[in-house]
């Protein structure tokens, strides 16, 4: 049995528990907005716990959608010397032009974060999302963010599979190692998008973090467990 299969065998609720653990780590409904499950006014009441400056530390704001929330969870749990601020929401790609309805939760979250940045000094703003093909529209946002932050960091796309990984693993060909099996289902479009975004970041003169290279390495060995 693979490590994955052993975990499922030991705990039939493994997937459900994993999902619940993620909701807790991304601070769902507290710092991560679910605009269809809660009104923005309710969400905003707790934002002082998500957006605050901690003296004596680097203060870095993470802005974006659920991919940004996952990034917050990973960094906050491993980089204790840095204070990570969180302004994230489901579907809230950090591109102002994509949220034209001023009453939309994502638009209000973006505006709230911008007001915070104008009133408070942060060391950097990290932009993360499940980036769309028209990601270059973030250029306008980068220009504005450069006026209120010492640094802007663009986080590239994560690698993705053509179906949910746990579903693919459930029907894995047992003759193949699970990493090799999953590699055959990688979404190649994300790799092309990553290259375009890296080039874009260079032109915008902002730092770029290549998530695919971080997770998968040069040999595209994307380990999931």
N, C-alpha and C positions, 0 to 999 in steps of 0.2 A: 504493500500500500504506500501511496505517496504521503507526504506530510499533510497535505490537504485532506486526503481521504481518511487519515487517522484522526484528524481533528473532527471531522463530521461523524465518524464512528463513535468517538468518545463523547461527543455532545451533539445530539440531533438538532438542537436549537442554535448551532454555531452561527449560521447566517443571520438569524434574527438577533442574536446577542451582538454580533458584529455591527449590525446596523444601529442598534440602540447605543452601543459604545461610541459610534461615530457621531450620532446626534448630540451626545453629551460633550464630546471633545470639541466640536465646532460651536458649542454653546447655542444650539438651535433655539429659536424663539426668544433668545435673550440678546445675543450679539449678532446672530445670523437671522436675518429677516426672512420669514416665509409670508410673502405678501398676500397669498390667498388664504392663509390660515389665521392671520392676525392683522388688525388695523395698524397702520404706521404709528398712530398716536400711542397705542399700547406698547409697541416696540420701543419707541423713543424714550419712554419713561425709564428704561434701564440702560440707556446708552452711556450714561456717565460711568458705568462699570466696564465699558468696552473702549471708550475713548477718553483717556486721561494721560497726562504727562507725568512721568515718574522722574523726579530730579536725580541726578547722579548716574543715570543710565542713558544709553542710546534709545531713542523713541522712534519706532518705525511703524507707520500705518499701512495695513494691508487692506486694499480696496478691491472689491469685485464680487464674483458670484460664488457658488458652492465650491468651485476649485480653489478660490481664494480662501474660503473658510477652512478647507482641508490643509492648505498651506499654513494658515494661522495655527491650527492644531499641532502640526508637525514642528513648527519653529518654536512655539511657546513652550512645548514640552521638552525641548532639547537645548534651547539657547537662553538660559536663565539670566544671563548678564544683559540681555536686551529686553526692553519693554515693547511688546508687540501690541499695537492698537488694532482693533477689528471693526471694520465697517463693511459687512458682506450681506448678500441677500440672494435667495434662489432666483436664478435667471438675471441677476443684476450685472451684466457685462459692463465694465467701467468705461463706457463710451457714452457721453452725454447725449449725442445725436440719436442714439437708439431708443431713448426714453423721452418721447416728445410730450406725453400727457403729464402735466404738472402735478396731477393728483395720483399718479402711479407710484406705488411703493418704492420702486427702484429710483425713479426720478427724485423722490423726496429724500431717500437715503443718500444719493449722490450730492444733493444740495446741502444736506446736513453736514456731510463730511467736508465739503468745501468751506462751509462757514467755520467749522472747527479748525481747519488748516489756516484760514486767514487770521484766526485769533490765537493760535497756538503754534509754537515752533516745533517741528519734527525734523529728525535727521534724514529721513527718507520716506518715500511713498512707494509701495510695491503694488503693481497692477497685475492681477491674475484672473484668468477666466477660461472658460471653454470657448476659445476665440473663434469668431465666425470668419468666413472668407473675406469679409470687408473690414478686417481688423484695423486697416490703415486709417480708418476714421478716428482712431484714438489719438492721432497726431494733434488735433485741436486740444484735447484734454492734457496731453503732455506739455504743450505750450503753456497752458494755464497753471498746471501743477509746478512747473519750473519757477513760477513766480512766488510760490508759497512754501516750497520745500527745497532743502539743500540738495536733494538727489531724487531722481525718479528711476525706478527699476522696473523693467518689463519682464514678466515671467512668461516663458514660452508655454506652448500647449503640452499636455501630458500625452503619453502614448495611450492609445485606446484599441480595443478589440471590436470586431464587427458584431459581437454579441456580448452579453454579460459574461465575465470570466468564470464565475462560479457555475453557470449553466454549461459552458463549454467543458469545464473540468469534469462535470458530472457524466458526460458522455465521451470522455477521453479514450482514445485508442490506447489500450494498456501496453502496447508494444513500444509506445513513445514516452519519453520523459515529459512530464507535464509542461516544463518551460519550452521544450522543443515543439510540443503540440500547440501550445498557445501562440507561439511565434507565427504559425501558419495562418492565424486569424487576425494579425495586426492590421490596423487601418493605415495603409500607406499614405493616405492623404494628410495625416497628421505630421508625417515626416517632411513632406513638401511644405506644409504650412510653417513648420518650425524653421526651415531654411529661409523662407520669405521673411519671417518675423525677425530673425537674427540680422538679416541684411537691413531691414527697416530700422531696427534699434541702432545700428551703426550710423545710419544716415541721420537719425534723430539725436545722436550723441547722448544716448542713455545706456545705462548698463543693462545687459541682457543675461538672464539665467536660463540656460538650456535644460529644461526638465527631462527631456528625452535622453540626452547624453548622461545626465545624472543617474537616471534609473536604469538605462539600458546599456550604456557604454558604447564604444566604437563598434563592437561586434553585434550590436542589437540583441543583447541577451537580457531581456526584460524579465526580471524575477518578480513574481507576485507574492511569494511566501517567504 
